[in-house]
Amino acid sequence: MILPDGYSDIPAGKIAAVVTHLQMTTPAPRRDDPPGAWTLRKVDAPALAWYRDLYRRVGEDWLWSSRTQMNDPELAAIIHAAGIEVYALVVDGRDEGLLELDFREPRQCELVYFGVTAGLIGTGAARFLMNRALERAWSGGVQRVWVHTCTFDHPSAVAFYQRSGFIPFRRQIEIADDPRLDGTVPRDAAKHVPVIE
């Protein structure tokens, strides 16, 4: 369905975002690592409680909610699946960033989840994490690496992905239930997205 030009109403209790899909089909020149004491740790068969905690701490202010709404078997079926790799960005012994790569499609890698906790935004930690993500993604013999972001995300997200070598190729409108209204995320999360009941 193509939306008409102009304004389209969003029902109360719903949220709407513009989603931008970005890709690279050849490795981009590697950006220098910023100074910082970060490390990347691969997490094989992540514990569900650990994953949910890090997912929440990284994504709550950006209204990440799909994985929070899954029951244990649903979540385990995804994050324990063959072809899925989960990593943590470690700072001072604490997991403060999440990277999830999906190699299940032949010759492709999707950066499914990518982000750092609020205290690390602007420190260079995300660039360090992206450098590691791209190293790992391209080491698997893929022909395409892709990611999507939306207007609920950090305002610099699209520019960050473009600086990392991604090229936008598709835009969509996503409409969903507001996860703050059912308690999936706290009511005061994502202050940049108003709650309309």
N, C-alpha and C positions, 0 to 999 in steps of 0.2 A: 504494500500500500504506500502510495506517495502522499505525504501530507500537503495540504494546499498552502500556497504562500499566505503569509500573515500569521495571526495568532490562532492557536488552538487551545481550547480549555483543557486543563488537567483536573480530573475530579478530586474533590476533597479526600484526604487520606492517602493520596498517591504522591509520588515524586517523579520528576522527569529530568533526564540528563541527556546531553549531547555526548555521544560516544564517538571517539576518534580511534580508528584502527591504524596502526603503523607497522611497517615491515622493513627489513633489509634482505636483499637477495645475494649480497656478497659482504664479507666482513668489512666493517668500517675501520679507518685508522684508529688505533687504540689511543684513548686520551690518557694523559699522565695521571698516575694515582696522586691524590692530594695527600698532604702529610696527615698522619693519624695512626693510632694504634688499634686498627681493626683487623679482625681475622674472619675467615669464612669457615663454617663447620657444616659438613654434610650430615644430615640427620636421617639415618636409615630407619624405616618403619617408625615414624614419629608417634609418640604417645599422643592420644587424642586431646587430653587435657593440656599438654604442653602446646600443641598446635593451636588450639582454640585461644589460649592465653596470648600467644604471640600475635596471632591473627587479629585479635581484639585490640591489643596495644598498638599495633601498627595501623590498623584500618578503621577503627571506630569513628574517628573524626572525618573520615571520607565515606562513611556509611557503608563500609564493607559489611555485608550481613548474610550472604548466601551460605557460607560455610557454617556460620553460627546457627542457622536454622535447621541444619541437617542433624539427623539422629546419628548415633555412633556407627551403626553398620553402613549408612550412606557415606559418612565422612571417611571411614576407614577404606571403603571400596575405592575411593578416589586417591587419597594420599598414600595408600599402600600399594597402588596398582603398579604393575611393570610399566616402565617408561615415564614414571613420575619421579622427579628428584626434588627433595626439599632441603633447603640450606638455611642456616641462621647466621646473621652477622653478629659477631661477638665483640663486645666492648667491655673491658674491665671485668671479664668473666661472666657477663650477662648477655643473654640473647636479646638484641635490640633491632634486628632487621630480619625480614622474611623474603626468601626467594623460592619460588616454586616454578619448576620447568616441566613442560609436558612434551615428551618426545614420541607420543603414541601415534601421531600421524607420520607416515613415511616421509623422510627427507625434510621434516619441519620441526621446529622447536617453538613453542609458545611460552612467553614469560607470563604465566598465569597470574601469579601474585608477586609483586615487587614493592618493597617499601621499607622505611625505617621509622622508628618511634619518633615522636614529636621533638624530643630533646636533641635529636641528631640532624634535624632538617637544617640545611644551610652550613653544615660542618664539613662537607665533602664525603661523608659516609656513603651517601647514595651513589656518588660517582665511583667510589671504590667498589661498592656492591655491583654496579652495572658493569664495570670492567670484568669482574669475576663471572658475572652472568653471561656475558658475551663470549668470554674465553671458553666456558663450559658448553654453551650452546653450539658454537662453531666447531668444537672438538669432536662432535658426534657425526660428522659427515653430512650435515644438513645442507639444504639449498635455500632455506628461508627461515628467518627468525622473525617472529611478530609479537605484538603486544597491543592491548587496547587500554585506553584511559577515558575518563569522562569529566564532565564539568563539576562533579562532586569532588574530584581529586584536587590536589594542590594546584593553584593557578599556574604554576610554572611547569607542570608535568609534561605537556605537549612539547614545549621548548626544550626541556631536559632530554626527552627521548630523541628529538631531532638533533640536538648537539651530540648525542651518542651515536648517530648515524642512521636512525630510523626515518622512513619517509611515509607521510600519511597517504593512505589509499582509499579510505572509506569512512563515511560518517553515518551514524544512525541516531535515532531518538529512542531512549529506553524509558519505559514507564513501569513503575512497580509500586507495591504497597510501601508506605513509609515505615521502615523498621523501628522507628522511635515510638510509634503508636501502639505496637504490640509488645514492647519491652525487649525486643531483640537487641537493640542498642539503647543506651540511656537517652532520655528525653532531651537532655541538654547537649548531646553530641552534634557535630556538624552545624555550628551556629551560622555558617554561611548559606545554609539551606533552610529556609523558613518552614516551620510546621504549619500546615493548613488542614484543619479537621473539618 
